[in-house]
């Protein structure tokens, strides 16, 4: 059944790959036709000019009007069709990546290594960030800013039941909008945005443009100066005034522009630096504004992009156009002519100030809305790719109860699942097992599925009920030479953080792998027992993996709070055989001595 479902999803992507490949072929033919059309139009222009010169018939030159118009149309058409070609190319790439990711290769998605934090409550232990991480497994965003939102979704463990339910509805709704999700990402990838500082854009205030305070005076100037210059051109062409007088008139616009040149350049360069991200956001906000949504989260996000009089996409488009027009000043001839005639730079700087006056306080909210949509689309894509996974149920009492729980990043062909039940708070499961039997993998499977559940996504389990309480783990403590900390002291600090949180009344779900690894066996056994005995006094539940079988005796002392489970290993034909299934009881088969002998380390 599982294999059939995976094949069905793969076929969807295969069909899309085939369709987009065909579309790409026809789009390429269309671009070639436009290219040859431009060549013919250009040659027609040259031919008509040649005929006019050869036969001294200037009236023939009127014939170039049509090929010039055709050439201009085809140039404009080429831009839009090339953009469409890139869009189809992105859609083809997206489906090829999705098909490959179903086989366990998701290396082409951003890994989010920059979000890794060894001091975080659980992200470092659970491999949330980095190569082959949960982040890379989920990530379908098109910008570093959306990546940051996605990183927050999985690293900031949500505990509000209503919010989690709303996230589930949003993720599920978008999971059904496959074409829309892919179009959103494809358009985002059209304008690759790198790590640019958006603070300068979000904190941009009209006060950075200190003039235009007297709008009436500026409006008079903006009409009067071009009027004088155009009149000067007409009078000069009619020989009513001399060319020297017209040159003298040029002092007027250039003196007006010259006084403001430093501020014009600064503001134009600032806007130019953000043109790519503005173009991207305009495309994405427009796509979001036009879609119909039913879930509360998506409707609220969409409402951030609309007001009674305008929309975010329209306003962002206006700002981008202002930037594009100011960019024209980089052409020296254009800048001289247009500023002399129309005060070009000041005209658009005035528009920029008005835009900031109307929208400066909203642009950050618009961008954040798009980033949140992309993050939610990542979870929706995960849900779509795993229809056999279940949507978690929320409980006020059951800490965790899961059936067929597995690690979502492992291949479905090799993944082994187990049932797990933790009941209420003040309960712990101590897991023992031989080396490589699956203890650490299972601990991470529990942790990662809880992270997915809190984010409102599906989990790798056929049935999953949990109580959303903060997650904390201690699995990968390490020494720190820079802070002069030993491995053991780093681990103690980690355990101290747990106790300090519990002392404040905070509820926790803890995942611990081999408590007090950095000390001797006797000290470790005694310290571990005391630590666990103290933990169960607080509102905490969790899992502890250990090789120390003496810790399992705590189930006799606290039968209502502690139970033992284990992963087994068997020796068959002189080979270790693991079934990776969680069982009730205490492990009796250990394998360190056998493995050392097998590898020739000992005799």
C-alpha positions in Angstrom: 0.0 0.0 0.0 2.8 2.4 1.0 4.7 1.6 -2.1 1.6 2.2 -4.3 1.1 5.7 -2.7 4.7 6.7 -3.3 4.5 5.6 -6.9 1.3 7.7 -7.4 3.0 10.8 -6.1 6.1 10.1 -8.3 3.8 9.7 -11.3 2.3 13.1 -10.6 5.7 14.7 -10.8 6.7 12.6 -13.8 3.6 13.8 -15.7 4.4 17.4 -14.9 8.0 16.9 -16.0 6.8 15.6 -19.3 4.3 18.5 -19.8 6.8 21.2 -18.9 9.4 19.7 -21.1 7.0 19.9 -24.0 6.0 23.5 -23.1 9.7 24.4 -22.9 10.3 23.0 -26.4 7.4 25.0 -27.9 8.5 28.1 -25.9 11.9 27.8 -27.4 10.5 27.6 -30.9 8.4 30.8 -30.2 11.5 32.6 -29.1 13.3 31.6 -32.3 10.4 32.9 -34.3 10.5 36.2 -32.5 14.3 36.4 -33.1 13.8 35.8 -36.9 11.0 38.3 -36.9 13.3 40.9 -35.4 15.9 40.1 -38.0 13.4 40.5 -40.8 12.1 43.8 -39.4 15.6 45.2 -39.0 16.6 44.1 -42.5 13.4 45.7 -43.8 14.4 49.0 -42.2 17.8 48.8 -43.8 16.3 47.9 -47.2 13.8 50.8 -47.2 16.6 53.3 -46.2 18.8 51.9 -49.0 16.0 52.2 -51.6 15.4 55.8 -50.5 19.0 56.7 -50.9 19.5 54.8 -54.1 16.5 56.3 -55.9 16.6 59.7 -54.0 13.1 59.2 -52.9 12.8 60.5 -49.4 9.1 59.8 -49.2 10.0 56.1 -49.3 11.3 56.6 -45.8 7.8 56.7 -44.5 7.8 53.0 -45.2 10.1 52.3 -42.3 7.4 53.2 -39.8 5.8 49.8 -40.0 9.0 47.7 -39.6 10.1 50.0 -36.7 6.8 49.5 -34.9 7.1 45.7 -35.6 10.7 45.6 -34.4 9.8 47.5 -31.2 6.8 45.2 -30.5 9.0 42.1 -31.0 11.7 43.4 -28.7 9.0 43.9 -26.0 7.5 40.5 -26.8 10.9 38.8 -26.5 11.3 40.1 -23.0 7.9 38.7 -21.8 8.4 35.4 -23.7 11.9 34.9 -22.3 10.5 35.5 -18.9 7.9 32.8 -19.6 10.6 30.5 -20.8 12.5 30.9 -17.5 9.3 30.3 -15.5 8.6 27.0 -17.3 12.3 26.1 -16.9 11.9 26.7 -13.1 8.7 24.6 -13.0 10.4 21.8 -14.8 13.3 22.0 -12.3 11.0 22.0 -9.3 9.3 18.8 -10.4 12.6 17.1 -11.2 13.8 18.0 -7.7 10.6 16.7 -6.1 10.8 13.4 -7.9 14.4 13.0 -6.9 13.7 14.0 -3.3 11.1 11.1 -3.0 14.1 8.8 -3.4 15.9 10.4 -0.5 18.1 12.9 -2.2 17.3 16.5 -1.2 20.8 17.9 -1.4 19.8 20.7 -3.8 17.7 22.4 -1.2 19.2 25.0 1.2 20.5 23.3 4.4 20.2 26.2 6.8 23.5 25.6 8.4 23.6 29.3 9.5 20.7 28.6 11.9 22.6 25.8 13.7 23.0 26.5 17.4 24.6 24.1 19.8 23.1 25.9 22.8 19.5 25.6 21.5 17.1 23.5 23.5 16.9 20.7 21.0 17.9 21.8 17.4 21.5 20.6 17.5 20.7 17.2 19.0 17.9 16.5 16.5 19.8 17.6 13.4 17.3 20.3 12.5 19.9 22.3 10.4 22.8 21.4 8.2 23.4 18.7 5.6 20.7 16.0 5.5 18.8 17.9 8.2 15.1 18.3 8.8 15.4 21.9 7.5 16.9 20.7 4.2 14.2 18.0 3.9 11.5 20.6 4.3 12.9 23.7 2.7 11.1 24.8 -0.5 11.6 28.6 -0.1 13.1 30.9 -2.7 14.9 33.5 -0.5 17.1 33.6 2.6 14.4 35.6 4.4 11.8 32.9 3.9 14.4 30.4 5.1 14.7 32.3 8.3 10.9 32.1 8.9 11.0 28.4 8.2 13.9 28.0 10.6 11.8 29.7 13.3 8.9 27.5 12.7 10.9 24.4 13.6 13.2 25.8 16.2 10.5 27.7 18.2 8.4 24.9 19.6 4.8 26.0 19.5 2.7 25.0 22.6 -0.6 26.8 21.9 -3.1 24.2 20.9 -5.3 26.6 18.9 -2.3 27.9 16.9 -1.2 24.3 16.1 -4.7 23.4 14.9 -4.8 26.5 12.7 -1.3 25.6 11.3 -2.6 22.1 10.5 -5.5 23.6 8.5 -3.2 26.0 6.7 -0.7 23.3 5.8 -3.4 20.9 4.6 -5.1 23.5 2.5 -1.9 24.5 0.7 -0.9 20.8 0.3 -3.9 20.5 -2.0 -2.8 23.5 -4.1 0.1 21.8 -5.8 0.1 24.0 -9.0 -0.3 27.2 -7.0 2.6 26.3 -4.6 4.9 25.4 -7.5 4.1 28.6 -9.3 4.8 30.6 -6.2 8.2 29.0 -5.8 9.0 29.2 -9.6 8.2 32.9 -9.6 10.4 33.4 -6.5 13.3 31.6 -8.2 13.0 34.0 -11.2 14.6 36.7 -9.2 17.2 35.1 -7.0 17.7 37.2 -3.8 20.8 36.8 -1.8 21.6 37.8 1.7 20.9 41.5 1.4 20.2 43.7 4.4 16.5 44.6 4.2 16.6 46.7 7.3 17.6 49.7 5.2 14.4 49.1 3.1 12.1 48.5 6.1 13.5 51.5 8.1 13.4 53.9 5.1 11.7 57.1 6.1 10.6 60.1 4.1 12.8 62.2 6.3 15.8 60.9 4.4 14.6 63.2 1.6 14.7 66.6 3.4 13.2 68.8 0.6 9.8 69.0 -1.1 8.4 70.3 2.2 6.6 73.0 0.2 4.7 70.8 -2.2 3.0 73.8 -4.0 6.4 75.4 -4.7 7.8 72.1 -6.0 4.7 71.5 -8.3 5.2 75.0 -9.7 8.9 74.4 -10.3 8.3 70.9 -11.8 6.0 72.5 -14.4 7.7 75.9 -14.8 11.3 74.6 -15.5 10.3 72.1 -18.2 8.0 74.8 -19.7 10.9 77.2 -19.9 13.2 74.6 -21.4 10.7 73.4 -24.1 9.9 77.0 -24.9 13.6 77.7 -25.2 14.0 74.8 -27.7 11.1 76.1 -29.8 12.4 79.7 -29.9 15.9 78.6 -30.6 14.8 76.4 -33.5 12.8 79.3 -34.9 15.9 81.5 -34.5 14.0 83.9 -32.2 16.7 83.5 -29.6 20.3 82.5 -30.0 21.8 79.2 -29.1 23.9 81.0 -26.5 20.8 82.2 -24.7 19.4 78.6 -24.7 22.7 77.4 -23.2 22.3 80.0 -20.5 18.8 78.7 -19.8 20.3 75.3 -19.1 21.8 76.8 -15.9 18.3 76.7 -14.4 17.6 72.9 -14.4 21.2 72.0 -13.7 21.4 74.4 -10.8 18.2 72.9 -9.3 19.4 69.4 -9.8 23.0 70.1 -8.7 22.0 71.3 -5.2 20.3 68.0 -4.6 22.7 65.7 -6.5 24.3 64.0 -3.4 20.9 63.1 -1.9 19.5 62.0 -5.3 22.5 59.7 -5.9 22.2 58.2 -2.4 18.5 57.5 -2.6 18.7 56.2 -6.2 21.6 53.8 -5.3 19.7 52.6 -2.2 16.6 51.8 -4.2 18.6 50.2 -7.0 20.2 47.8 -4.5 16.7 46.4 -3.7 15.2 46.2 -7.2 15.6 42.5 -7.5 13.8 41.8 -4.2 11.1 44.3 -5.0 10.4 42.6 -8.3 10.3 39.2 -6.6 7.9 40.4 -3.9 5.7 42.2 -6.4 5.2 38.9 -8.3 4.6 36.8 -5.1 2.3 39.3 -3.4 0.1 39.5 -6.6 -0.1 35.7 -6.7 -1.2 35.5 -3.1 -3.7 38.3 -3.4 -5.5 36.6 -6.3 -5.9 33.2 -4.6 -8.9 32.1 -2.5 -8.1 30.7 0.9 -10.3 29.2 3.6 -8.1 28.6 6.6 -7.8 31.3 9.3 -4.1 31.7 9.1 -4.0 32.1 5.3 -6.9 34.5 5.2 -5.3 36.7 7.9 -2.0 36.7 6.0 -3.7 37.5 2.8 -5.6 40.4 4.4 -2.2 42.0 5.3 -1.7 42.5 1.6 -5.0 44.3 0.9 -6.6 47.5 1.9 -9.7 49.4 0.8 -7.8 51.5 -1.8 -4.8 49.4 -2.9 -2.9 46.2 -2.7 0.7 45.4 -1.7 1.6 44.1 -5.2 0.4 47.4 -6.7 2.4 49.6 -4.2 5.5 47.4 -4.5 5.2 47.7 -8.3 5.1 51.5 -8.0 8.3 51.5 -5.9 10.0 49.2 -8.3 9.1 51.4 -11.3 10.4 54.5 -9.4 13.7 52.6 -8.9 13.8 51.6 -12.6 13.3 55.2 -13.7 16.0 56.5 -11.4 18.3 53.7 -12.7 18.1 55.4 -16.1 20.3 58.1 -14.8 23.2 55.7 -15.2 23.0 56.4 -18.9 24.9 59.8 -19.0 23.2 61.0 -22.2 19.7 60.1 -20.9 20.5 61.8 -17.5 21.7 65.0 -19.1 18.8 65.4 -21.6 15.9 64.3 -19.3 17.1 66.3 -16.3 17.7 69.4 -18.5 14.2 69.1 -19.9 12.1 67.6 -17.1 14.1 67.6 -13.9 13.8 63.8 -14.2 15.6 62.7 -11.0 13.7 65.2 -8.9 10.4 64.1 -10.4 10.9 60.5 -9.3 12.5 61.5 -6.0 9.3 63.4 -5.2 7.3 60.2 -6.1 9.6 58.2 -3.8 9.0 60.6 -0.9 5.3 60.4 -1.4 5.5 56.6 -1.6 7.4 56.4 1.7 4.9 58.7 3.3 2.1 56.3 2.4 3.8 52.9 2.7 7.0 53.0 4.8 5.3 51.4 7.8 3.7 48.6 5.8 6.4 47.2 3.6 8.0 45.0 6.3 4.6 43.5 7.0 4.1 42.7 3.3 7.5 41.0 3.0 7.0 39.0 6.1 3.6 37.8 4.8 5.3 36.4 1.7 8.0 34.8 3.7 5.4 33.1 5.9 3.6 31.8 2.9 6.7 30.3 1.6 7.5 28.6 4.9 3.9 27.2 5.1 4.3 26.0 1.5 7.3 24.0 2.7 5.2 22.1 5.3 2.4 21.8 2.7 4.8 20.2 0.3 6.0 17.8 3.0 2.4 16.8 3.7 1.7 16.3 0.0 4.8 14.1 -0.6 3.8 11.9 2.4 0.1 11.2 2.1 0.6 8.0 4.2 1.7 10.1 7.2 -0.9 11.1 9.8 -2.0 14.5 11.1 -1.3 14.6 14.9 -4.1 14.8 17.4 -3.8 17.1 20.3 -4.4 16.2 23.9 -4.5 17.9 27.3 -3.2 14.8 29.1 -1.5 12.3 26.9 2.1 13.4 26.5 2.8 11.1 23.6 1.1 8.1 22.1 2.3 7.0 18.6 1.7 4.0 16.4 4.2 2.9 13.8 6.5 5.8 14.7 9.5 6.2 12.4 12.2 8.7 11.4 10.8 10.8 8.6 14.2 11.4 7.0 14.9 7.7 6.5 13.9 5.9 3.4 10.5 4.2 3.6 12.2 1.0 2.2 14.6 0.7 5.1 12.7 2.5 7.9 11.6 0.4 10.8 8.7 1.7 12.9 7.6 1.1 16.5 4.7 1.9 18.8 5.4 4.2 21.7 3.3 5.4 24.7 4.3 7.8 27.4 1.1 8.6 29.1 1.0 11.6 31.4 3.6 13.9 32.9 6.0 12.6 35.6 6.6 9.5 33.4 9.8 8.3 31.8 10.8 5.5 29.5 14.3 4.2 29.9 15.6 2.6 26.7 18.5 0.2 26.7 20.0 -1.7 23.8 23.2 -2.8 22.2 25.4 -0.5 20.2 23.9 0.3 16.7 20.6 -1.2 17.8 18.7 2.0 17.1 18.4 3.9 20.4 19.7 7.2 19.2 17.8 7.0 15.9 14.6 6.4 17.8 15.2 9.3 20.2 15.7 11.6 17.2 12.6 10.1 15.5 10.5 11.0 18.6 12.0 14.5 18.7 11.7 15.3 15.0 8.1 14.1 14.9 7.3 16.3 17.9 8.9 19.3 16.1 6.8 18.6 13.0 3.7 18.1 15.1 4.2 21.5 16.8 4.6 23.1 13.4 1.3 21.8 12.3 2.7 19.3 9.8 2.1 15.6 9.3 4.3 13.1 11.2 5.9 9.8 10.3 3.3 7.7 12.2 0.0 6.0 11.4 -1.5 7.5 14.5 0.0 10.2 16.7 -1.4 12.0 19.8 0.6 14.5 21.8 0.4 17.2 24.4 2.3 20.3 23.2 4.8 21.1 26.0 8.3 22.5 25.4 10.9 20.1 24.1 14.4 19.9 25.6 17.2 17.4 24.8 20.7 16.5 25.9 22.3 14.2 23.4 25.4 15.8 21.9 27.2 17.8 24.5 30.8 18.7 23.6 33.8 20.3 25.3 34.8 23.9 24.5 38.4 24.9 24.3 37.5 28.6 23.7 35.5 28.7 27.0 37.8 26.3 28.8 35.0 23.8 29.4 35.4 20.1 29.8 33.0 17.7 28.1 31.6 16.7 31.6 31.1 20.3 32.7 29.2 21.1 29.4 26.9 18.2 30.1 26.3 19.3 33.6 25.4 22.8 32.4 22.9 21.2 30.0 21.2 19.2 32.8 21.3 22.3 35.0 19.3 24.1 32.3 16.6 21.4 32.5 16.3 21.6 36.3 16.3 25.4 36.3 13.4 25.5 33.8 11.5 22.9 35.9 12.0 24.9 39.1 10.2 27.9 37.5 7.2 25.7 37.0 7.7 25.1 33.3 6.6 21.8 31.9 9.0 19.9 29.7 9.4 16.9 27.4 13.0 15.8 27.7 15.1 13.5 25.5 18.4 12.3 27.1 21.0 10.1 25.6 23.4 8.5 28.1 23.3 10.8 31.1 26.8 11.8 32.5 28.8 10.2 29.7 31.9 12.2 30.8 32.5 10.4 34.1 33.4 6.9 35.5 30.8 4.1 35.6 30.2 4.1 39.3 29.8 7.9 39.5 27.7 7.9 36.4 25.3 5.2 37.7 24.8 7.0 41.0 24.5 10.5 39.5 22.1 9.3 36.9 19.8 7.6 39.4 19.7 10.7 41.6 19.0 13.0 38.6 16.1 10.8 37.3 14.7 10.4 40.8 14.6 14.2 41.1 13.1 14.8 37.6 10.0 12.8 38.3 9.1 15.3 41.1 8.5 17.9 38.5 5.9 18.3 35.6 8.2 16.6 33.1 8.1 13.5 30.9 10.6 12.0 28.5 12.9 9.3 27.2 16.3 8.3 28.5 18.6 6.1 26.4 21.4 4.3 28.3 23.9 1.5 28.3 23.8 1.5 32.1 21.5 -1.4 33.0 21.5 -0.4 36.7 19.4 2.7 35.8 16.6 0.3 34.9 16.2 -0.6 38.5 14.4 2.7 39.0 11.3 1.1 37.5 11.1 -1.1 40.7 11.4 2.0 42.9 9.0 4.1 40.9 6.8 1.7 39.0 4.1 4.4 38.4 6.6 6.8 36.8 9.3 4.7 35.0 9.1 1.8 32.6 11.8 0.0 30.6 12.0 -0.7 26.9 14.8 -1.9 24.7 16.2 -2.5 21.3 17.5 -6.0 20.8 20.3 -7.7 18.9 20.7 -11.4 18.0 23.7 -13.4 16.9 22.9 -15.5 13.8 25.6 -17.4 11.9 28.3 -15.5 13.7 26.7 -12.2 12.6 24.9 -9.5 14.5 21.2 -9.1 13.4 19.2 -6.0 14.4 15.5 -5.7 14.0 15.3 -2.1 15.3 12.0 -2.8 17.0 11.2 -1.3 20.4 10.2 -3.9 23.0 9.2 -3.9 26.6 11.8 -4.9 29.1 15.6 -4.6 29.6 18.2 -5.4 27.0 20.3 -8.5 27.8 22.4 -8.7 24.7 25.4 -6.3 24.4 27.8 -6.3 21.5 30.9 -4.2 22.2 33.2 -7.2 22.9 32.0 -9.1 19.9 32.5 -6.1 17.5 36.0 -5.5 18.8 36.8 -9.1 18.2 35.2 -9.1 14.8 37.2 -6.0 13.7 40.5 -7.5 15.0 40.8 -5.0 17.8 40.9 -7.8 20.4 41.6 -11.5 20.2 
